[in-house]
């Protein structure tokens, strides 16, 4: 199981995301550090565990209220050995040019419409797709959910209503995707509370998860992460 810490940026600081209510997000209050600055939060995560990949959501860009492009570029330069998956809302392939190798665009369905999904083809599978859901429905370009020919190998299943909710991941939805498209790597996002949730995800075939609240609260500790990485789960060949 690979854990990918989440950093939600709004108005220049890291905020606590909860159930997709972005107008209510407040600067992060975390036991890991005393600052809501992005560098401090990244360093705090690294003090907890040697994470290699981080997910950044530029909420200003996603909601069309400015962006954090300069700040994110500075972060990419300051942490060249880390990989950053970055969701900046609607992105054209031309925006990727000139970005360093540790930058990977995340294209979220909520930021695309059916008439704009053709832009996704220009990325030539060199991106992470996020299929975004509210509590009851798919968000954004509906045809993207039913067009696996447009999908890259790595796909986030983002259930916004579960983000920061302590309600657990949407195991049923994730299991359905894993069964229907076994050649894809599905990544859980929204609701992960603790080590048991990660073990449950592993059981249905999900090997990666975006996590924020459980790390900040301490419900997912450094020892939990170490134990998850050390534990081996047998499969038909012995171990995976």
FITIRO-632105 format. One record per residue: y, z, x of N, C-alpha, C in turn; residue in three letters. Coordinates in Angstrom, 3 decimals. Layout:
<sites>
- n_yy_n_zz_n_xx_ca_yy_ca_zz_ca_xx_c_yy_c_zz_c_xx_residu
- Y_Z_X_Y_Z_X_Y_Z_X_ALA
...
</sites>
This chain:
<sites>
- n_yy_n_zz_n_xx_ca_yy_ca_zz_ca_xx_c_yy_c_zz_c_xx_residu
- -1.199_0.000_0.846_0.000_0.000_0.000_1.241_0.000_0.876_UNK
- 2.102_-0.966_0.676_3.360_-1.035_1.414_4.492_-0.606_0.498_UNK
- 5.250_0.391_0.941_6.383_0.892_0.179_7.656_0.265_0.724_UNK
- 8.455_-0.289_-0.165_9.713_-0.942_0.196_10.853_-0.144_-0.435_UNK
- 11.613_0.607_0.366_12.721_1.379_-0.201_13.790_0.479_-0.812_UNK
- 14.361_0.939_-1.903_15.372_0.181_-2.643_16.751_0.779_-2.391_UNK
- 17.720_-0.123_-2.160_19.119_0.270_-2.011_19.934_-0.514_-3.030_UNK
- 20.495_0.186_-3.997_21.350_-0.435_-5.013_22.801_-0.231_-4.617_UNK
- 23.510_-1.333_-4.391_24.913_-1.273_-3.965_25.838_-1.575_-5.136_UNK
- 26.811_-0.697_-5.313_27.839_-0.915_-6.330_29.165_-0.376_-5.804_UNK
- 30.172_-1.227_-5.801_31.523_-0.833_-5.367_31.524_-0.184_-3.989_UNK
- 30.701_-0.726_-3.105_30.730_-0.325_-1.701_29.832_0.821_-1.308_UNK
- 29.150_1.457_-2.272_28.285_2.586_-1.938_26.914_2.404_-2.585_UNK
- 25.948_3.195_-2.101_24.608_3.207_-2.682_24.641_4.073_-3.936_UNK
- 24.084_3.558_-5.018_24.112_4.276_-6.293_22.704_4.571_-6.779_UNK
- 22.628_5.495_-7.730_21.360_5.851_-8.358_21.163_4.972_-9.585_UNK
- 20.182_4.082_-9.508_19.892_3.178_-10.620_19.023_3.886_-11.647_UNK
- 19.347_3.688_-12.916_18.566_4.311_-13.977_18.526_3.419_-15.195_UNK
- 17.329_2.893_-15.462_17.013_2.157_-16.687_17.924_0.947_-16.932_UNK
- 18.442_0.364_-15.870_19.235_-0.846_-16.005_20.606_-0.664_-16.611_UNK
- 21.063_0.598_-16.772_22.391_0.854_-17.362_23.434_0.838_-16.248_UNK
- 23.751_-0.335_-15.768_24.525_-0.464_-14.534_25.940_0.064_-14.630_UNK
- 26.513_0.059_-15.814_27.867_0.583_-15.954_27.916_2.098_-15.777_UNK
- 26.748_2.755_-15.821_26.696_4.213_-15.694_26.206_4.688_-14.323_UNK
- 25.865_3.764_-13.436_25.335_4.154_-12.129_26.389_4.921_-11.332_UNK
- 25.957_6.018_-10.706_26.829_6.854_-9.905_26.345_6.879_-8.458_UNK
- 27.255_7.206_-7.502_26.828_7.304_-6.098_25.605_8.193_-5.946_UNK
- 24.710_7.787_-5.064_23.431_8.465_-4.905_23.628_9.915_-4.469_UNK
- 22.893_10.806_-5.099_22.836_12.216_-4.706_21.406_12.482_-4.265_UNK
- 21.188_12.556_-2.970_19.835_12.573_-2.437_19.626_13.730_-1.484_UNK
- 18.409_14.221_-1.464_18.059_15.283_-0.524_17.863_14.734_0.883_UNK
- 17.835_13.420_1.026_17.572_12.805_2.331_18.800_12.774_3.234_UNK
- 20.005_12.706_2.643_21.228_12.668_3.444_22.407_13.090_2.575_UNK
- 23.550_13.322_3.203_24.721_13.827_2.482_25.722_12.737_2.140_UNK
- 25.405_11.477_2.468_26.339_10.378_2.262_25.714_9.306_1.373_UNK
- 26.583_8.582_0.655_26.122_7.436_-0.138_26.435_6.122_0.565_UNK
- 26.829_6.188_1.836_27.046_4.979_2.623_25.729_4.316_2.964_UNK
- 25.704_3.005_2.996_24.444_2.297_3.162_23.777_2.587_4.502_UNK
- 24.541_2.681_5.593_23.934_2.973_6.887_23.255_4.342_6.874_UNK
- 23.912_5.326_6.283_23.338_6.676_6.224_22.048_6.695_5.421_UNK
- 22.026_5.961_4.312_20.833_5.937_3.472_19.686_5.226_4.189_UNK
- 19.977_4.124_4.874_18.927_3.432_5.631_18.362_4.346_6.715_UNK
- 19.242_5.001_7.463_18.790_5.904_8.522_17.964_7.054_7.939_UNK
- 18.357_7.557_6.771_17.606_8.641_6.138_16.206_8.179_5.747_UNK
- 16.101_6.988_5.204_14.781_6.440_4.883_13.934_6.305_6.153_UNK
- 14.541_5.828_7.230_13.801_5.636_8.483_13.385_6.965_9.096_UNK
- 14.147_8.011_8.859_13.751_9.341_9.314_12.549_9.857_8.535_UNK
- 12.417_9.383_7.297_11.284_9.774_6.466_10.024_9.049_6.884_UNK
- 10.185_7.742_7.178_9.029_6.919_7.545_9.527_5.661_8.251_UNK
- 8.687_5.089_9.053_9.032_3.881_9.802_8.873_2.645_8.913_UNK
- 9.724_2.539_7.894_9.672_1.392_6.992_10.114_0.126_7.731_UNK
- 9.515_-0.993_7.377_9.866_-2.257_8.035_10.680_-3.186_7.146_UNK
- 10.618_-2.959_5.835_11.271_-3.848_4.870_12.053_-3.023_3.861_UNK
- 13.268_-3.487_3.542_14.112_-2.846_2.552_14.546_-3.883_1.514_UNK
- 14.761_-3.403_0.311_15.252_-4.256_-0.776_16.679_-3.813_-1.104_UNK
- 17.614_-4.765_-1.107_18.998_-4.480_-1.466_19.360_-5.259_-2.727_UNK
- 19.868_-4.548_-3.727_20.406_-5.198_-4.926_21.922_-5.096_-4.870_UNK
- 22.589_-6.228_-4.784_24.051_-6.267_-4.817_24.459_-6.320_-6.287_UNK
- 24.692_-5.158_-6.870_24.946_-5.079_-8.305_26.258_-5.726_-8.708_UNK
- 27.240_-5.715_-7.816_28.496_-6.405_-8.121_28.257_-7.898_-8.260_UNK
- 27.481_-8.460_-7.345_27.189_-9.891_-7.405_26.339_-10.225_-8.633_UNK
- 25.358_-9.394_-8.924_24.469_-9.644_-10.056_25.238_-9.630_-11.371_UNK
- 26.243_-8.746_-11.468_27.024_-8.630_-12.700_28.323_-9.435_-12.647_UNK
- 28.469_-10.267_-11.618_29.624_-11.165_-11.472_30.933_-10.388_-11.379_UNK
- 30.904_-9.293_-10.604_32.096_-8.471_-10.382_32.343_-8.300_-8.883_UNK
- 32.447_-9.429_-8.183_32.618_-9.393_-6.744_31.275_-9.401_-6.038_UNK
- 31.253_-9.001_-4.787_30.001_-8.969_-4.047_30.147_-8.095_-2.796_UNK
- 29.020_-7.869_-2.148_28.974_-7.093_-0.903_28.502_-7.976_0.253_UNK
- 28.833_-9.239_0.219_28.320_-10.177_1.213_28.656_-9.741_2.639_UNK
- 29.909_-9.351_2.878_30.301_-8.952_4.233_29.558_-7.689_4.667_UNK
- 29.466_-6.710_3.786_28.773_-5.466_4.109_27.301_-5.728_4.407_UNK
- 26.676_-6.568_3.620_25.261_-6.871_3.841_25.071_-7.612_5.156_UNK
- 25.957_-8.549_5.482_25.872_-9.239_6.768_25.988_-8.249_7.929_UNK
- 26.846_-7.250_7.782_26.991_-6.229_8.825_25.712_-5.411_8.970_UNK
- 25.081_-5.106_7.853_23.822_-4.359_7.875_22.729_-5.188_8.547_UNK
- 22.648_-6.464_8.224_21.656_-7.344_8.846_21.817_-7.363_10.364_UNK
- 23.061_-7.350_10.809_23.335_-7.375_12.245_23.030_-6.034_12.901_UNK
- 23.299_-4.937_12.201_23.096_-3.603_12.784_21.635_-3.204_12.842_UNK
- 20.820_-3.782_11.957_19.397_-3.436_11.912_18.551_-4.708_12.061_UNK
- 18.622_-5.366_13.212_17.961_-6.670_13.369_16.440_-6.622_13.321_UNK
- 15.845_-5.454_13.537_14.384_-5.349_13.536_13.812_-5.059_12.158_UNK
- 14.701_-4.835_11.190_14.261_-4.606_9.820_14.421_-5.885_9.008_UNK
- 13.532_-6.070_8.035_13.642_-7.193_7.106_14.294_-6.705_5.815_UNK
- 15.265_-7.475_5.333_15.974_-7.108_4.104_15.767_-8.182_3.047_UNK
- 15.188_-7.774_1.924_15.124_-8.627_0.743_16.400_-8.365_-0.042_UNK
- 17.162_-9.410_-0.325_18.479_-9.226_-0.922_18.601_-10.004_-2.229_UNK
- 18.845_-9.266_-3.301_19.141_-9.879_-4.600_20.654_-9.853_-4.784_UNK
- 21.260_-11.035_-4.706_22.706_-11.174_-4.903_23.012_-11.991_-6.141_UNK
- 22.179_-11.862_-7.162_22.393_-12.630_-8.377_22.034_-14.091_-8.180_UNK
- 22.731_-14.955_-8.883_22.476_-16.392_-8.752_22.798_-16.842_-7.327_UNK
- 21.839_-17.489_-6.675_22.042_-17.969_-5.313_21.621_-19.432_-5.230_UNK
- 22.440_-20.227_-4.577_22.053_-21.594_-4.252_21.499_-21.607_-2.838_UNK
- 20.725_-22.617_-2.524_20.114_-22.675_-1.198_21.164_-22.755_-0.103_UNK
- 22.304_-23.343_-0.382_23.355_-23.464_0.632_23.867_-22.099_1.083_UNK
- 23.767_-21.080_0.212_24.221_-19.743_0.571_23.337_-19.099_1.628_UNK
- 22.111_-19.601_1.768_21.185_-19.014_2.741_21.478_-19.485_4.159_UNK
- 22.131_-20.627_4.291_22.371_-21.188_5.617_23.210_-20.247_6.462_UNK
- 22.801_-20.094_7.706_23.533_-19.243_8.620_23.145_-17.777_8.551_UNK
- 22.294_-17.391_7.592_21.868_-15.988_7.536_20.800_-15.757_8.597_UNK
- 20.726_-14.563_9.160_19.757_-14.278_10.227_18.324_-14.249_9.710_UNK
- 17.389_-14.200_10.660_15.976_-14.267_10.306_15.499_-13.050_9.528_UNK
- 16.223_-11.937_9.608_15.774_-10.736_8.891_16.286_-10.673_7.456_UNK
- 16.830_-11.799_6.986_17.308_-11.908_5.596_16.331_-12.743_4.776_UNK
- 15.938_-12.202_3.623_15.092_-12.947_2.691_15.722_-12.874_1.305_UNK
- 16.085_-14.015_0.719_16.703_-13.978_-0.607_15.708_-13.590_-1.699_UNK
- 16.177_-12.788_-2.628_15.438_-12.480_-3.850_16.135_-13.206_-4.983_UNK
- 15.412_-14.048_-5.687_15.966_-14.777_-6.823_15.439_-14.131_-8.099_UNK
- 16.333_-13.491_-8.838_15.941_-12.783_-10.050_16.096_-13.643_-11.281_UNK
- 15.112_-13.605_-12.153_15.145_-14.446_-13.354_16.378_-14.162_-14.206_UNK
- 16.846_-12.908_-14.207_17.992_-12.569_-15.060_19.247_-13.324_-14.653_UNK
- 19.308_-13.817_-13.414_20.495_-14.508_-12.910_20.423_-16.019_-13.057_UNK
- 19.325_-16.510_-13.625_19.150_-17.948_-13.795_18.969_-18.282_-15.267_UNK
- 19.363_-19.495_-15.612_19.120_-20.039_-16.942_18.177_-21.225_-16.798_UNK
- 17.622_-21.665_-17.918_16.667_-22.764_-17.840_17.269_-23.991_-17.157_UNK
- 18.574_-24.237_-17.369_19.205_-25.419_-16.797_19.526_-25.259_-15.312_UNK
- 19.388_-24.042_-14.770_19.708_-23.845_-13.347_18.481_-23.560_-12.488_UNK
- 17.310_-23.458_-13.066_16.149_-23.084_-12.254_15.740_-24.193_-11.291_UNK
- 16.245_-25.413_-11.492_15.959_-26.480_-10.544_16.443_-26.136_-9.147_UNK
- 17.485_-25.301_-9.056_18.006_-24.879_-7.750_16.941_-24.137_-6.942_UNK
- 16.013_-23.489_-7.632_14.977_-22.708_-6.965_14.097_-23.602_-6.089_UNK
- 13.895_-24.845_-6.509_13.041_-25.752_-5.738_13.577_-25.987_-4.336_UNK
- 14.903_-25.932_-4.175_15.512_-26.193_-2.871_15.130_-25.134_-1.838_UNK
- 14.707_-23.952_-2.291_14.326_-22.890_-1.359_12.955_-23.135_-0.746_UNK
- 12.206_-24.079_-1.301_10.908_-24.484_-0.744_10.004_-23.270_-0.504_UNK
- 9.932_-22.398_-1.491_9.083_-21.205_-1.471_9.500_-20.153_-0.447_UNK
- 10.639_-20.341_0.205_11.095_-19.371_1.207_12.023_-18.337_0.550_UNK
- 11.460_-17.607_-0.391_12.205_-16.584_-1.114_11.225_-15.665_-1.823_UNK
- 11.745_-14.546_-2.331_10.982_-13.648_-3.192_11.484_-13.859_-4.614_UNK
- 10.574_-14.061_-5.546_10.956_-14.191_-6.954_10.889_-12.833_-7.631_UNK
- 11.860_-12.540_-8.467_11.814_-11.338_-9.291_11.792_-11.754_-10.753_UNK
- 10.695_-11.466_-11.426_10.600_-11.702_-12.861_11.060_-10.418_-13.547_UNK
- 12.218_-10.500_-14.205_12.914_-9.310_-14.697_12.663_-9.092_-16.189_UNK
- 12.410_-7.829_-16.531_12.134_-7.463_-17.919_13.022_-6.297_-18.339_UNK
- 13.468_-6.343_-19.596_14.057_-5.163_-20.216_12.895_-4.349_-20.790_UNK
- 13.188_-3.412_-21.666_12.104_-2.627_-22.269_11.231_-3.463_-23.191_UNK
- 11.796_-4.572_-23.696_11.064_-5.316_-24.718_10.920_-6.813_-24.468_UNK
- 11.654_-7.366_-23.503_11.615_-8.825_-23.363_11.912_-9.267_-21.944_UNK
- 11.585_-10.533_-21.681_11.903_-11.153_-20.402_13.398_-11.448_-20.346_UNK
- 13.956_-11.370_-19.144_15.393_-11.574_-18.963_15.660_-12.865_-18.197_UNK
- 16.647_-13.633_-18.687_17.067_-14.835_-17.981_16.268_-16.062_-18.368_UNK
- 16.013_-16.917_-17.398_15.379_-18.214_-17.629_13.953_-18.041_-18.154_UNK
- 13.761_-18.287_-19.414_12.437_-18.085_-20.023_11.384_-19.010_-19.429_UNK
- 11.782_-20.244_-19.128_10.792_-21.200_-18.614_10.281_-20.799_-17.244_UNK
- 11.041_-19.967_-16.520_10.603_-19.519_-15.193_9.356_-18.645_-15.298_UNK
- 9.221_-17.897_-16.386_8.076_-17.019_-16.570_6.794_-17.804_-16.831_UNK
- 6.936_-19.023_-17.315_5.765_-19.828_-17.663_5.592_-21.036_-16.750_UNK
- 6.273_-21.017_-15.588_6.202_-22.156_-14.658_5.766_-21.693_-13.279_UNK
- 4.480_-21.327_-13.127_4.016_-20.821_-11.825_4.159_-21.832_-10.695_UNK
- 4.367_-23.102_-11.028_4.582_-24.102_-9.973_5.883_-23.825_-9.217_UNK
- 6.801_-23.057_-9.831_8.061_-22.707_-9.178_7.966_-21.395_-8.399_UNK
- 6.851_-20.712_-8.523_6.736_-19.388_-7.928_6.378_-19.460_-6.451_UNK
- 6.973_-18.590_-5.637_6.517_-18.435_-4.255_5.258_-17.559_-4.238_UNK
- 4.814_-17.184_-3.049_3.611_-16.351_-2.957_3.868_-14.908_-3.362_UNK
- 5.118_-14.435_-3.193_5.435_-13.027_-3.416_6.373_-12.889_-4.612_UNK
- 5.941_-12.110_-5.597_6.665_-12.024_-6.871_6.819_-10.564_-7.288_UNK
- 8.063_-10.152_-7.479_8.365_-8.823_-7.995_8.281_-8.851_-9.515_UNK
- 7.593_-7.884_-10.077_7.620_-7.682_-11.523_8.534_-6.479_-11.756_UNK
- 9.767_-6.779_-12.192_10.832_-5.786_-12.297_10.998_-5.347_-13.755_UNK
- 10.634_-4.099_-14.031_10.822_-3.555_-15.370_12.025_-2.628_-15.325_UNK
- 13.199_-3.163_-15.658_14.454_-2.431_-15.494_14.498_-1.140_-16.311_UNK
- 13.880_-1.155_-17.482_13.919_0.032_-18.339_13.188_1.211_-17.721_UNK
- 12.320_0.947_-16.731_11.564_2.031_-16.089_12.204_2.501_-14.786_UNK
- 13.190_1.764_-14.299_13.837_2.143_-13.039_14.498_3.507_-13.183_UNK
- 14.157_4.430_-12.297_14.753_5.766_-12.329_14.400_6.588_-13.543_UNK
- 13.387_6.175_-14.289_13.065_6.842_-15.559_11.974_7.890_-15.423_UNK
- 11.265_7.909_-14.291_10.142_8.826_-14.077_9.063_8.634_-15.137_UNK
- 8.928_7.392_-15.615_7.949_7.124_-16.676_6.699_6.415_-16.171_UNK
- 6.650_6.130_-14.875_5.496_5.442_-14.321_5.650_3.935_-14.391_UNK
- 4.969_3.217_-13.508_5.048_1.754_-13.512_4.348_1.160_-14.720_UNK
- 4.678_-0.082_-15.024_4.061_-0.780_-16.159_2.729_-1.361_-15.700_UNK
- 1.713_-0.523_-15.680_0.409_-0.927_-15.151_-0.219_-2.055_-15.962_UNK
- -0.047_-2.033_-17.265_-0.664_-3.067_-18.109_-0.095_-4.449_-17.774_UNK
- 1.217_-4.538_-17.674_1.840_-5.828_-17.372_1.444_-6.318_-15.983_UNK
- 1.480_-5.406_-15.015_1.123_-5.773_-13.647_-0.340_-6.205_-13.548_UNK
- -1.219_-5.489_-14.226_-2.644_-5.844_-14.203_-2.873_-7.216_-14.816_UNK
- -2.132_-7.531_-15.871_-2.261_-8.841_-16.508_-1.860_-9.959_-15.548_UNK
- -0.754_-9.780_-14.830_-0.338_-10.783_-13.856_-1.382_-10.930_-12.744_UNK
- -1.913_-9.821_-12.275_-2.905_-9.881_-11.200_-4.167_-10.617_-11.640_UNK
- -4.579_-10.387_-12.868_-5.766_-11.083_-13.389_-5.509_-12.568_-13.585_UNK
- -4.336_-12.901_-14.118_-4.038_-14.284_-14.473_-3.723_-15.149_-13.258_UNK
- -3.117_-14.542_-12.234_-2.718_-15.313_-11.047_-3.202_-14.588_-9.789_UNK
- -4.501_-14.593_-9.537_-5.061_-13.814_-8.421_-4.635_-14.310_-7.045_UNK
- -4.071_-15.509_-6.959_-3.645_-16.042_-5.662_-2.242_-15.583_-5.273_UNK
- -1.562_-14.846_-6.150_-0.196_-14.396_-5.881_-0.175_-12.912_-5.508_UNK
- 0.831_-12.545_-4.740_1.040_-11.140_-4.384_2.124_-10.566_-5.288_UNK
- 1.731_-9.697_-6.197_2.679_-9.108_-7.137_3.145_-7.743_-6.628_UNK
- 4.430_-7.504_-6.783_5.089_-6.321_-6.239_5.647_-5.519_-7.405_UNK
- 5.291_-4.252_-7.476_5.733_-3.400_-8.583_7.158_-2.919_-8.359_UNK
- 7.953_-2.907_-9.435_9.325_-2.388_-9.364_9.665_-1.700_-10.673_UNK
- 10.000_-0.417_-10.582_10.385_0.328_-11.767_9.371_1.372_-12.161_UNK
- 9.744_2.651_-12.032_8.943_3.730_-12.589_8.037_4.485_-11.646_UNK
- 7.880_4.036_-10.389_6.977_4.743_-9.475_7.479_6.166_-9.257_UNK
- 6.595_7.151_-9.528_6.992_8.554_-9.473_6.439_9.304_-8.270_UNK
- 5.234_8.914_-7.822_4.535_9.730_-6.832_3.377_8.957_-6.216_UNK
- 2.603_9.659_-5.397_1.469_9.041_-4.707_0.419_8.545_-5.697_UNK
- 0.192_9.280_-6.767_-0.824_8.862_-7.732_-0.472_7.511_-8.356_UNK
- 0.797_7.292_-8.665_1.204_5.996_-9.213_0.885_4.872_-8.230_UNK
- 1.127_5.121_-6.953_0.833_4.096_-5.948_-0.669_3.851_-5.840_UNK
- -1.461_4.903_-5.941_-2.915_4.736_-5.925_-3.386_3.955_-7.151_UNK
- -2.763_4.214_-8.305_-3.114_3.475_-9.522_-2.754_1.994_-9.381_UNK
- -1.604_1.719_-8.769_-1.220_0.324_-8.521_-2.227_-0.361_-7.610_UNK
- -2.638_0.345_-6.592_-3.608_-0.218_-5.662_-4.912_-0.588_-6.370_UNK
- -5.299_0.238_-7.309_-6.560_0.005_-8.029_-6.531_-1.281_-8.844_UNK
- -5.358_-1.687_-9.331_-5.285_-2.910_-10.127_-4.944_-4.135_-9.268_UNK
- -4.808_-3.937_-7.960_-4.583_-5.071_-7.067_-3.165_-5.264_-6.599_UNK
- -2.276_-4.313_-6.885_-0.892_-4.399_-6.418_-0.783_-3.640_-5.104_UNK
- -0.357_-4.328_-4.046_-0.356_-3.761_-2.708_1.032_-3.418_-2.191_UNK
- 2.080_-3.713_-2.959_3.445_-3.417_-2.535_4.231_-2.872_-3.729_UNK
- 5.181_-1.972_-3.439_5.979_-1.389_-4.511_7.381_-1.103_-4.013_UNK
- 8.365_-1.410_-4.863_9.746_-1.028_-4.598_9.946_0.392_-5.115_UNK
- 10.494_1.250_-4.274_10.610_2.668_-4.624_11.971_3.189_-4.184_UNK
- 12.604_3.995_-5.035_13.857_4.662_-4.665_13.833_6.119_-5.107_UNK
- 13.834_6.360_-6.429_13.991_7.716_-6.954_12.953_8.690_-6.403_UNK
- 11.700_8.272_-6.301_10.646_9.171_-5.822_10.861_9.576_-4.374_UNK
- 11.469_8.690_-3.588_11.778_9.026_-2.197_12.962_9.983_-2.120_UNK
- 14.002_9.702_-2.897_15.190_10.545_-2.867_14.902_11.957_-3.384_UNK
- 14.029_12.068_-4.374_13.742_13.372_-4.982_12.736_14.186_-4.183_UNK
- 11.982_13.530_-3.305_10.938_14.209_-2.557_9.590_14.217_-3.243_UNK
- 9.494_13.594_-4.419_8.202_13.528_-5.101_7.227_12.600_-4.381_UNK
- 7.756_11.757_-3.524_6.935_10.961_-2.619_7.390_11.328_-1.208_UNK
- 6.582_12.114_-0.525_6.982_12.702_0.745_6.475_11.886_1.929_UNK
- 6.928_12.272_3.110_6.458_11.625_4.334_4.948_11.787_4.488_UNK
- 4.427_12.968_4.156_2.980_13.189_4.237_2.227_12.326_3.234_UNK
- 2.779_12.174_2.030_2.149_11.307_1.027_2.031_9.883_1.561_UNK
- 3.122_9.385_2.157_3.135_8.017_2.668_2.128_7.871_3.798_UNK
- 2.082_8.858_4.676_1.142_8.818_5.794_-0.293_8.814_5.293_UNK
- -0.576_9.626_4.284_-1.925_9.690_3.726_-2.313_8.396_3.030_UNK
- -1.343_7.775_2.354_-1.631_6.499_1.696_-1.978_5.428_2.707_UNK
- -1.269_5.404_3.827_-1.517_4.391_4.848_-2.829_4.654_5.580_UNK
- -3.214_5.928_5.693_-4.427_6.269_6.419_-5.678_6.080_5.576_UNK
- -5.557_6.286_4.273_-6.715_6.222_3.382_-7.209_4.793_3.246_UNK
- -8.518_4.619_3.284_-9.102_3.293_3.120_-9.858_3.248_1.800_UNK
- -9.662_2.164_1.101_-10.334_1.979_-0.181_-11.381_0.879_-0.023_UNK
- -12.642_1.163_-0.277_-13.673_0.150_-0.056_-13.600_-0.983_-1.061_UNK
- -13.926_-2.182_-0.577_-14.106_-3.331_-1.470_-15.444_-3.973_-1.108_UNK
- -15.681_-5.182_-1.572_-16.975_-5.814_-1.349_-17.284_-6.028_0.129_UNK
- -16.258_-6.193_0.964_-16.480_-6.442_2.382_-16.461_-5.161_3.195_UNK
- -16.269_-4.018_2.540_-16.214_-2.744_3.228_-14.848_-2.125_3.081_UNK
- -13.834_-2.752_3.684_-12.460_-2.276_3.571_-11.523_-3.463_3.498_UNK
- -10.368_-3.250_2.870_-9.379_-4.330_2.899_-8.267_-3.934_3.863_UNK
</sites>
